Each structure stands twice: as C-alpha cells, then as structure tokens.
C-alpha cells in the first residue's frame, strides 16, 4: 500500500499540523506515508519570481532582473508588509490558475505594477514542474492500491486538490483520491460536483485515515464500513457512513511528525528556525455568528492536559531544534485555569520557549495572568476585536464590551506581549457611525497595538448567518466556482470602508515614533494568516 499526502495551497507560512498528525497516526499503526508540501514550495517560487528571498530573520530583494543583479536586505520596518504582500500575490496566482484549469470564472486583483505577467507565468511553470514530478512519482507506485490524500482548509486548496486529483486519475484511474479537513462545505456536495474525488473524510481524520489504509484493497466496497467517510460507490451513488465519534482524550494522539516536511523552506526567525505549530485544543467556547469553528468540532471544546502540551514543547525543541511555537488553537484562553497551569509548568521547566496564539477578550485576562504568560514565554496574542462599535459586537455575538477590550489589550502590551488584532468591515447592518467607531478604536489604542489584520465580511456556510440571513438583512446566493459553497450576498458592502480602515491604520502605525514603538526580544517575520 502506497500512501501519498499533499498540502495544497493553504496560505500558511508555518508548517500546518494536520498532515503531520495523520503521518504520526499512520506510523503508530505501522503504515507509512510520504508528504508533498505544495503550499510552501509554491509560495517560495512566487517570492523568487517577485525578486525576493527569505533568509533567517531577513528578506532579500533583487535590485533588478539582470543576471548580475545584487540581492539587498529589505529594511526591518518593511519585512512584515513585504511578506504579507507576497502572500496575497501567491494566493491570487494559485486561485487564478486552478480556476482557469478547471474552467471556473475568477478574476484576480493583481496589479501588473506589482508583479509582471512574465513573472506570473514563470512562477506557474515552476509550480507545474514540481507538481508533475510528484504525479510521476505516484504513477510509479502500485496501480491498484495507491491512496492520495489532500488536506483542505481554503477555497484555493480545494480547487488545487480537485485539479491534481483530475490529473492523477488520467494516469492511474484506480488511485483512491481522498479529501479531508475543516472545509466550509458539505463533503457530499464536493463529491457530487467532482467525480475525480473518490472519498471524503468528515471530522477528525487520524483514526479514519489509518482505517482506510488498513482496509482498502483497490475496491471501494472494502471501506464501506468505515465511520466518518462519504464516498461514491461502484454505481456512482454517494454514500455517507455514520459519523466517527470525536476523540475523547486528545492526549492519546501521538505528537505530529514533521520529518517529511521541508522545514528549511519555511520563513525563519533571526536564529534560523521556523515557527512550529502546536494544537493544544479543538473547538471553541465562542458564539460568533460569522464563524464556523465551533460547528466544525461538533459544538464542543476539548483541551489537552497542560502536561501533555509541555511534553510536545520539549519534543519539538529536541527533535527539530525549534524554540518558537505558534498555537493553532481557535483560542488559547478558553480554559483560564488550564492556561495558568500551562504557564506554571513552562516556568518550572525553564523551557526557554517563545510562543504565541489567538486569544479571546475576557475580563479574566488580568495583569497577574498576563505577567505569568510573559514569564512563561508568551510573546504575541491575536485578539478578534472585529469592530469598535458595541452595537455591531452585539450583533456578532462577540460576548464582550469595548471597555474590556481596551483594558485587555492595554494590559497585554504593558506586560511585554505583542498585540495583534483582527478587524472586520462591512458586517451586515454596519453604519457609517459604526465604522467611524472602529476607526476611533484603533486611533485611541494605537500605542498598544502592534499589527492589525483587516478583512471584509464574508458569509461562510454553516455559520449562524448562513442559516438565518434574513435576521441580518441580507440574501444569500451560491455561485458555482468549483467548490459549491462560496456564498454571495446582497446588498453588497461598501468596499471603500475596507480601504479606508487599512489606510487609517497604516497612517497611524507609520506615524509612531521610534521611541513609541516597543522592542521585543525576538523578531517574528511571519504574518498570522
């Protein structure tokens, strides 16, 4: 049995843990898989053809397109924006290419002033070279029992998974193509729309992928009793087996195995180390109406024990020589007592690890707790502020008030922890007054905020808004873009607000004096998303 796993474009600049979790679960059952990390390879090719290279703690830019051009260091103040812009260009190129290849309408927003058509075509030529090499490698395997699995978390990732599956099926029709991951779609719909996909994994995949590898014999009937899958039987009918129960104890999972990933190709800090992920919990305690995270995990919240998380901290440092961690949890502060225990253990172990993660605005995030977190190595927290309007926050069901948000981000900054915030514009019902309150929030708290990520509102299937759009004054429609779950809504938002908020933050941030900008012990050059 030959098992091949692929990480399609997911727009993550840190190793994504899902495939390594599958790899370690397969190994625990004496099954072996090889991984193709298309995401980071394609990203670096995109950067290269923009005249950029990522080196430990810095970025180099080519002075011109001539053969003897010199590579010069990008100023530290421009590192984050350079990476962020490169990432957006990468996303657009990948999405446009997959849409074109599959025959779906898509019009990207890349300006030819940013990257030339020649550079785009050179990027795609190199991307297809590594994809075709991977496809040929699979073609050498056993024709009847090869399994190819894709982990999907983005629109682009789904399109590339379908596209690569289509090309694989042309070479070896009997290859079993498997999709899984927290996609925003009904997996049954994905099977209906894409005949090149044989099977989808619903929910947690660690036990399911091992069952598939153990049972599959080249005939789909051999896997018809496996829990948590949907598949197309020999007659073309889509069958959805019963759901697989959620893993009771996340401590029982083996640590994810990253040995098959090209860690050296990921953006690195100034010590030459990538940022490694840890998943300390699954699920969320929030009720945000635009989010699907809680539903994806069965409306539950499960956390690993602090002792188990610390063991993985030490495992990562010993195995991979990495001492910078990013929690991939929805929130790291759902359980305040467990968070405090984790900090106590890290301090006691004197682990010497730096870490960061997403956090919820909560009054329990006290000076004392934040100070302990900083002592334990916390260097950055991302807060989903979303809006400066209390009215909009209530509509979003964020569960906190503006004053609490101001207090938490102020105390976080004063404790020496970097503060990063997410903002959403054009939420249904947002007025000009609401928008101005968001502008005012950033202005009033600029001295405590280090970075802001601004997004336009969008409707995700399975979110509360998608089920009750009329309550938010919008109408939904689906557009066939190859994923069958891209929602459009009316009335359309006021796009100028997005640009205005971005411009306002850039103006505020650029206006900070050198003395007002806080220095941190470890520079991180990787954007969150």
C-alpha positions as CSV (number, residue, x, y, z in Angstrom):
1,X,0.0,0.0,0.0
2,X,1.5,3.3,-1.1
3,X,0.1,6.4,0.7
4,X,0.8,9.9,-0.5
5,X,-0.3,13.1,1.3
6,X,-0.5,16.6,-0.1
7,X,-0.6,20.0,1.5
8,X,-2.2,22.2,-1.2
9,X,-2.0,26.0,-1.1
10,X,-3.4,26.9,2.4
11,X,-1.7,30.3,2.8
12,X,0.1,29.2,5.9
13,X,3.7,30.3,6.4
14,X,4.2,28.0,9.3
15,X,4.1,24.2,9.0
16,X,0.5,23.2,9.1
17,X,0.0,20.3,11.7
18,X,-2.9,18.4,10.1
19,X,-0.9,16.2,7.7
20,X,1.9,15.6,10.3
21,X,-0.9,14.4,12.7
22,X,-2.0,11.9,10.0
23,X,1.5,10.8,9.4
24,X,2.2,10.1,13.0
25,X,-1.1,8.2,13.4
26,X,-0.3,6.1,10.3
27,X,3.2,5.4,11.7
28,X,1.7,4.3,15.0
29,X,-0.2,1.7,13.0
30,X,2.8,0.5,11.1
31,X,1.7,2.4,8.0
32,X,3.9,4.8,6.0
33,X,3.1,7.9,4.1
34,X,5.1,10.5,2.1
35,X,4.2,14.2,2.0
36,X,4.3,16.7,-0.8
37,X,4.2,20.3,0.6
38,X,3.0,22.2,-2.4
39,X,2.0,25.1,-0.2
40,X,5.4,26.3,0.9
41,X,7.2,25.3,-2.3
42,X,4.8,27.3,-4.5
43,X,4.9,30.2,-2.1
44,X,8.7,30.4,-2.3
45,X,8.6,30.1,-6.1
46,X,6.2,33.0,-6.1
47,X,8.5,35.1,-4.0
48,X,11.5,34.2,-6.1
49,X,9.9,35.4,-9.3
50,X,9.0,38.7,-7.5
51,X,12.7,39.1,-6.8
52,X,12.5,38.1,-3.1
53,X,14.2,35.5,-1.0
54,X,13.6,34.7,2.7
55,X,16.6,34.1,4.8
56,X,16.9,33.6,8.6
57,X,15.4,36.7,10.2
58,X,15.5,38.8,7.0
59,X,14.3,39.2,3.4
60,X,16.4,39.9,0.4
61,X,15.2,41.8,-2.7
62,X,16.8,41.6,-6.1
63,X,17.9,45.1,-7.3
64,X,16.7,44.3,-10.9
65,X,16.1,41.5,-13.4
66,X,19.6,41.4,-14.8
67,X,21.7,38.3,-14.4
68,X,24.3,40.0,-12.2
69,X,21.8,41.9,-10.1
70,X,22.6,42.1,-6.4
71,X,20.4,40.9,-3.5
72,X,19.8,43.6,-0.9
73,X,18.3,43.3,2.6
74,X,14.8,44.6,2.9
75,X,14.6,47.1,5.9
76,X,13.3,45.6,9.1
77,X,10.3,48.0,9.1
78,X,9.2,46.6,5.7
79,X,9.6,42.9,6.5
80,X,6.1,42.2,7.6
81,X,4.4,44.1,4.8
82,X,6.7,42.5,2.2
83,X,5.8,39.0,3.4
84,X,2.1,39.9,3.6
85,X,2.0,41.3,0.1
86,X,3.9,38.3,-1.3
87,X,1.4,36.1,0.4
88,X,-1.5,37.8,-1.1
89,X,0.1,37.6,-4.6
90,X,0.7,33.9,-4.0
91,X,-3.0,33.4,-3.1
92,X,-4.2,35.2,-6.2
93,X,-1.9,33.4,-8.6
94,X,-2.8,30.0,-7.2
95,X,-6.5,30.7,-7.1
96,X,-6.5,32.1,-10.7
97,X,-4.5,29.2,-12.1
98,X,-6.7,26.5,-10.5
99,X,-9.9,28.3,-11.6
100,X,-8.6,28.6,-15.2
101,X,-7.6,25.0,-15.3
102,X,-10.9,23.8,-14.0
103,X,-12.9,26.2,-16.2
104,X,-14.4,28.3,-13.3
105,X,-14.8,32.1,-13.6
106,X,-12.4,34.1,-11.5
107,X,-10.9,37.5,-11.9
108,X,-7.9,38.3,-9.7
109,X,-7.0,41.7,-8.4
110,X,-3.2,41.6,-9.0
111,X,-1.9,44.8,-10.4
112,X,0.7,44.4,-13.2
113,X,2.7,47.1,-11.4
114,X,3.2,44.6,-8.5
115,X,4.1,41.5,-10.5
116,X,4.5,41.2,-14.2
117,X,2.7,38.7,-16.4
118,X,6.1,37.2,-17.3
119,X,6.9,36.6,-13.6
120,X,3.4,35.0,-13.1
121,X,4.0,32.6,-16.0
122,X,7.5,31.8,-14.8
123,X,6.1,31.0,-11.3
124,X,3.4,28.8,-12.7
125,X,5.9,27.0,-15.0
126,X,8.0,26.1,-12.0
127,X,5.0,25.1,-9.9
128,X,3.7,22.8,-12.5
129,X,7.2,21.2,-12.9
130,X,7.2,20.2,-9.2
131,X,3.6,19.1,-9.4
132,X,4.2,16.9,-12.5
133,X,7.3,15.4,-10.8
134,X,5.1,14.4,-7.8
135,X,2.4,13.0,-10.1
136,X,5.1,10.9,-11.9
137,X,6.4,9.6,-8.6
138,X,2.9,8.4,-7.7
139,X,2.5,6.8,-11.1
140,X,5.4,4.5,-10.3
141,X,3.5,3.1,-7.3
142,X,1.1,0.1,-7.2
143,X,-1.7,0.9,-9.6
144,X,-4.5,-0.8,-7.6
145,X,-3.8,0.3,-4.1
146,X,-2.3,3.7,-4.0
147,X,-4.0,6.3,-1.8
148,X,-3.6,10.0,-2.3
149,X,-4.9,12.3,0.4
150,X,-5.4,16.1,0.5
151,X,-6.0,18.3,3.5
152,X,-8.3,21.2,2.6
153,X,-8.9,24.4,4.6
154,X,-9.2,27.0,1.9
155,X,-11.0,27.6,-1.4
156,X,-7.7,27.6,-3.3
157,X,-6.7,24.4,-1.5
158,X,-9.9,22.6,-2.6
159,X,-9.5,23.7,-6.2
160,X,-5.9,22.5,-6.4
161,X,-6.9,19.2,-4.7
162,X,-9.5,18.6,-7.4
163,X,-7.2,19.7,-10.1
164,X,-4.3,17.4,-9.1
165,X,-6.8,14.6,-8.5
166,X,-8.0,15.0,-12.0
167,X,-4.5,14.8,-13.5
168,X,-3.7,11.8,-11.3
169,X,-6.9,9.9,-12.4
170,X,-5.9,10.4,-16.0
171,X,-2.6,8.5,-15.3
172,X,-4.0,5.9,-12.8
173,X,-7.8,5.7,-12.7
174,X,-7.6,3.2,-9.8
175,X,-5.9,5.6,-7.4
176,X,-8.0,6.3,-4.4
177,X,-8.3,10.1,-4.0
178,X,-9.2,11.3,-0.5
179,X,-10.1,14.8,0.8
180,X,-10.4,15.9,4.4
181,X,-10.1,18.9,6.6
182,X,-12.2,21.7,8.0
183,X,-13.6,22.9,4.7
184,X,-16.6,25.2,4.7
185,X,-18.5,22.8,2.5
186,X,-20.7,19.8,2.6
187,X,-18.4,17.0,1.6
188,X,-21.3,15.3,-0.1
189,X,-21.6,18.3,-2.3
190,X,-17.9,18.1,-3.1
191,X,-18.3,14.5,-4.2
192,X,-21.3,15.3,-6.3
193,X,-19.5,18.1,-8.2
194,X,-16.1,16.5,-8.6
195,X,-16.1,12.9,-10.0
196,X,-12.3,12.8,-9.6
197,X,-12.7,12.7,-5.8
198,X,-13.5,9.2,-4.5
199,X,-13.9,9.7,-0.8
200,X,-14.1,12.5,1.8
201,X,-13.3,12.3,5.5
202,X,-15.7,14.0,7.8
203,X,-14.5,15.2,11.2
204,X,-11.2,14.1,12.8
205,X,-9.1,12.1,10.4
206,X,-6.4,10.4,12.5
207,X,-8.2,7.1,13.1
208,X,-10.1,7.3,9.8
209,X,-7.0,7.5,7.6
210,X,-5.5,4.5,9.3
211,X,-8.7,2.5,8.9
212,X,-8.7,3.4,5.2
213,X,-5.1,2.4,4.7
214,X,-5.7,-0.9,6.6
215,X,-8.9,-1.8,4.7
216,X,-8.6,-0.6,1.2
217,X,-7.8,-3.3,-1.3
218,X,-8.5,-1.5,-4.6
219,X,-12.2,-1.9,-4.3
220,X,-14.4,0.8,-2.7
221,X,-16.6,-1.9,-1.1
222,X,-13.6,-2.8,1.1
223,X,-14.0,0.5,3.0
224,X,-17.8,0.6,3.2
225,X,-17.9,0.1,7.0
226,X,-15.5,2.8,8.0
227,X,-17.0,5.5,10.2
228,X,-16.8,9.2,9.3
229,X,-16.5,8.9,5.5
230,X,-18.6,9.8,2.4
231,X,-17.8,8.0,-0.8
232,X,-19.1,7.2,-4.3
233,X,-19.8,3.5,-4.7
234,X,-19.3,1.4,-7.8
235,X,-22.8,2.5,-9.1
236,X,-21.9,6.2,-8.7
237,X,-24.2,6.7,-5.7
238,X,-22.9,8.9,-2.8
239,X,-22.9,7.1,0.5
240,X,-22.3,8.8,3.8
241,X,-21.4,6.4,6.7
242,X,-22.2,7.2,10.3
243,X,-20.1,9.9,11.9
244,X,-17.0,8.9,13.8
245,X,-17.2,9.8,17.5
246,X,-14.8,12.6,18.5
247,X,-11.6,11.6,20.2
248,X,-12.3,11.5,23.9
249,X,-8.8,12.4,25.1
250,X,-6.5,14.5,22.8
251,X,-3.6,13.3,25.0
252,X,-4.0,9.9,23.4
253,X,-2.9,11.2,20.0
254,X,0.8,10.8,19.1
255,X,2.7,14.1,18.5
256,X,2.6,15.2,14.9
257,X,5.5,14.1,12.8
258,X,7.2,16.9,10.7
259,X,10.2,15.0,9.4
260,X,8.7,14.7,5.9
261,X,8.1,18.5,5.6
262,X,10.8,20.8,4.1
263,X,11.1,22.8,7.4
264,X,14.2,24.6,6.0
265,X,12.0,26.2,3.3
266,X,9.6,27.9,5.8
267,X,10.2,31.6,6.8
268,X,12.6,31.6,9.8
269,X,13.4,33.9,12.7
270,X,16.8,35.5,13.1
271,X,18.1,32.3,14.7
272,X,17.4,30.3,11.5
273,X,14.4,28.4,13.0
274,X,10.9,28.2,11.6
275,X,7.9,28.7,13.8
276,X,6.4,25.4,14.7
277,X,2.7,24.8,15.5
278,X,1.1,23.2,18.5
279,X,-2.6,22.3,18.7
280,X,-3.5,22.5,22.4
281,X,-7.2,22.2,22.0
282,X,-10.0,21.6,19.5
283,X,-13.2,23.6,19.4
284,X,-14.2,27.0,20.8
285,X,-16.3,28.5,23.5
286,X,-17.3,31.5,21.4
287,X,-20.6,32.0,19.6
288,X,-19.5,34.4,16.8
289,X,-22.3,34.4,14.2
290,X,-19.8,34.7,11.2
291,X,-17.6,31.8,12.3
292,X,-17.8,28.0,11.7
293,X,-15.1,26.9,14.1
294,X,-17.4,25.7,16.8
295,X,-19.6,23.8,14.4
296,X,-16.6,22.1,12.8
297,X,-15.8,20.5,16.1
298,X,-19.3,19.4,17.0
299,X,-20.1,22.4,19.2
300,X,-17.6,21.0,21.7
301,X,-14.4,22.2,23.3
302,X,-11.6,19.7,24.2
303,X,-8.2,20.6,25.6
304,X,-5.1,18.6,26.0
305,X,-3.7,18.5,29.5
306,X,-1.1,21.1,30.2
307,X,1.5,18.4,31.0
308,X,0.9,16.8,27.6
309,X,1.4,20.2,25.8
310,X,4.6,20.9,27.7
311,X,5.9,17.4,26.6
312,X,5.3,18.4,23.0
313,X,7.1,21.7,23.6
314,X,10.1,19.8,24.7
315,X,9.7,17.2,21.9
316,X,9.8,20.0,19.3
317,X,12.9,21.6,20.7
318,X,14.7,18.3,21.0
319,X,13.7,16.8,17.6
320,X,13.7,19.9,15.4
321,X,15.8,22.4,17.2
322,X,13.0,24.9,17.3
323,X,12.1,27.1,20.2
324,X,9.4,29.3,18.8
325,X,5.8,28.0,18.9
326,X,2.5,29.2,17.4
327,X,-0.6,27.7,18.9
328,X,-3.0,26.7,16.1
329,X,-6.0,26.7,18.5
330,X,-9.1,28.7,17.9
331,X,-8.4,30.3,21.3
332,X,-5.7,29.6,23.9
333,X,-7.6,31.1,26.8
334,X,-10.9,29.2,26.7
335,X,-9.9,27.5,29.9
336,X,-8.2,30.0,32.1
337,X,-7.2,27.5,34.8
338,X,-5.5,25.2,32.3
339,X,-3.8,28.2,30.7
340,X,-2.4,29.3,34.0
341,X,-1.3,25.7,34.8
342,X,0.5,25.5,31.4
343,X,2.3,28.7,32.2
344,X,3.3,27.4,35.7
345,X,4.8,24.2,34.1
346,X,6.7,26.1,31.4
347,X,8.2,28.4,34.1
348,X,9.0,25.4,36.3
349,X,10.6,23.5,33.4
350,X,12.6,26.7,32.4
351,X,11.8,25.6,28.8
352,X,13.3,28.6,27.1
353,X,10.5,28.6,24.5
354,X,8.7,31.6,22.9
355,X,5.1,31.1,21.9
356,X,2.0,33.0,20.6
357,X,-1.6,32.3,19.9
358,X,-5.2,33.5,19.4
359,X,-7.0,34.8,22.5
360,X,-10.5,35.9,23.4
361,X,-11.2,39.2,25.1
362,X,-12.0,38.2,28.7
363,X,-12.0,40.1,31.9
364,X,-10.1,37.1,33.4
365,X,-7.1,38.2,31.4
366,X,-5.7,40.0,34.4
367,X,-2.4,41.8,34.9
368,X,-1.2,38.8,37.0
369,X,-2.1,36.2,34.4
370,X,-0.6,38.2,31.5
371,X,2.6,38.7,33.5
372,X,2.8,35.0,34.1
373,X,2.2,34.3,30.5
374,X,5.0,36.6,29.5
375,X,7.3,34.9,32.0
376,X,6.4,31.6,30.5
377,X,7.4,32.7,27.1
378,X,4.3,34.3,25.5
379,X,5.4,36.9,23.0
380,X,2.3,37.6,21.0
381,X,-1.5,37.4,21.2
382,X,-4.0,37.9,18.4
383,X,-7.4,39.3,19.5
384,X,-10.5,39.2,17.4
385,X,-11.6,42.7,18.2
386,X,-13.6,42.9,14.9
387,X,-15.4,46.2,15.5
388,X,-15.2,49.3,17.6
389,X,-19.0,49.5,17.7
390,X,-20.7,48.0,20.7
391,X,-23.9,47.6,18.6
392,X,-22.1,45.6,16.0
393,X,-20.3,43.5,18.6
394,X,-23.7,42.5,20.0
395,X,-24.9,41.6,16.5
396,X,-21.8,39.5,16.1
397,X,-22.3,37.8,19.5
398,X,-18.7,38.5,20.4
399,X,-19.6,38.4,24.1
400,X,-17.5,41.3,25.4
401,X,-17.7,45.1,25.6
402,X,-15.4,47.7,24.2
403,X,-14.1,48.9,27.6
404,X,-13.0,45.3,28.4
405,X,-11.2,45.1,25.1
406,X,-9.4,48.4,25.7
407,X,-8.3,47.2,29.2
408,X,-7.1,43.7,27.9
409,X,-5.0,45.0,25.0
410,X,-3.5,47.7,27.2
411,X,-2.6,45.3,29.9
412,X,-1.2,42.8,27.3
413,X,1.0,45.4,25.8
414,X,2.2,46.6,29.2
415,X,3.2,43.1,30.1
416,X,5.6,43.0,27.2
417,X,3.4,40.8,24.9
418,X,2.9,41.8,21.3
419,X,-0.7,42.8,20.5
420,X,-2.2,41.9,17.1
421,X,-5.8,42.4,16.3
422,X,-8.4,41.4,13.7
423,X,-11.0,43.8,12.4
424,X,-14.0,43.1,10.1
425,X,-15.6,45.8,7.9
426,X,-19.0,45.8,6.3
427,X,-20.7,43.4,8.7
428,X,-24.4,43.4,7.8
429,X,-26.1,46.5,9.3
430,X,-22.8,48.4,9.8
431,X,-23.5,52.1,9.5
432,X,-21.1,54.9,8.9
433,X,-21.2,55.7,12.6
434,X,-20.3,52.1,13.4
435,X,-17.4,52.3,11.0
436,X,-16.2,55.5,12.5
437,X,-16.2,53.9,15.9
438,X,-13.8,51.2,14.6
439,X,-11.6,54.0,13.3
440,X,-11.7,55.7,16.7
441,X,-10.9,52.4,18.5
442,X,-7.7,52.0,16.5
443,X,-6.7,55.6,17.0
444,X,-7.4,55.6,20.7
445,X,-5.4,52.4,21.3
446,X,-2.7,52.7,18.7
447,X,0.1,52.8,21.2
448,X,-0.9,49.3,22.5
449,X,-1.5,47.7,19.1
450,X,1.5,46.3,17.0
451,X,-0.3,44.9,14.0
452,X,-3.9,44.9,12.6
453,X,-5.3,42.5,10.1
454,X,-8.4,43.9,8.3
455,X,-10.9,41.7,6.4
456,X,-14.1,42.3,4.5
457,X,-17.1,40.5,5.9
458,X,-17.9,37.2,4.2
459,X,-20.6,34.5,4.7
460,X,-19.3,31.0,5.5
461,X,-21.7,28.1,5.0
462,X,-22.7,26.5,8.3
463,X,-22.2,29.8,10.1
464,X,-25.2,31.2,12.0
465,X,-25.6,33.9,9.5
466,X,-25.8,31.4,6.6
467,X,-28.7,29.7,8.4
468,X,-30.6,32.9,9.2
469,X,-29.5,35.6,6.7
470,X,-32.9,37.3,6.9
471,X,-32.2,38.2,10.5
472,X,-29.2,40.2,9.3
473,X,-30.9,41.9,6.4
474,X,-29.1,40.0,3.6
475,X,-30.0,37.5,0.9
476,X,-27.6,34.6,0.0
477,X,-26.9,33.0,-3.3
478,X,-24.4,30.3,-4.3
479,X,-22.1,30.7,-7.2
480,X,-20.6,27.7,-9.0
481,X,-16.9,28.3,-8.6
482,X,-15.8,24.8,-8.3
483,X,-16.4,24.4,-4.6
484,X,-20.2,24.8,-4.4
485,X,-20.0,26.7,-1.1
486,X,-18.9,30.2,-2.0
487,X,-21.7,32.4,-0.7
488,X,-22.5,35.8,-2.2
489,X,-25.0,38.1,-0.6
490,X,-26.9,41.3,-1.2
491,X,-27.0,44.2,-0.6
492,X,-23.3,44.5,-1.5
493,X,-20.9,46.0,1.1
494,X,-19.3,49.5,0.9
495,X,-15.8,48.4,-0.3
496,X,-14.3,51.9,0.4
497,X,-14.5,51.2,4.2
498,X,-12.0,48.4,3.8
499,X,-9.5,50.6,2.1
500,X,-10.2,53.5,4.4
501,X,-9.6,51.4,7.5
502,X,-6.4,50.0,6.1
503,X,-5.2,53.4,5.1
504,X,-6.0,54.8,8.5
505,X,-4.1,52.1,10.3
506,X,-1.1,52.4,8.0
507,X,-1.1,56.2,8.7
508,X,-1.3,55.6,12.5
509,X,1.4,53.0,12.5
510,X,3.8,54.9,10.3
511,X,3.3,57.9,12.4
512,X,4.6,56.2,15.5
513,X,8.0,57.5,16.6
514,X,10.9,55.2,17.2
515,X,10.6,55.8,21.0
516,X,6.9,54.9,21.0
517,X,7.4,51.5,19.3
518,X,8.1,48.7,21.7
519,X,11.1,46.5,21.2
520,X,10.6,42.7,21.6
521,X,13.3,40.1,22.3
522,X,12.6,38.0,19.2
523,X,11.6,39.4,15.8
524,X,8.9,37.3,14.0
525,X,8.6,37.9,10.3
526,X,5.6,35.6,9.6
527,X,2.1,37.1,9.3
528,X,-0.6,35.2,11.2
529,X,-2.6,34.1,8.2
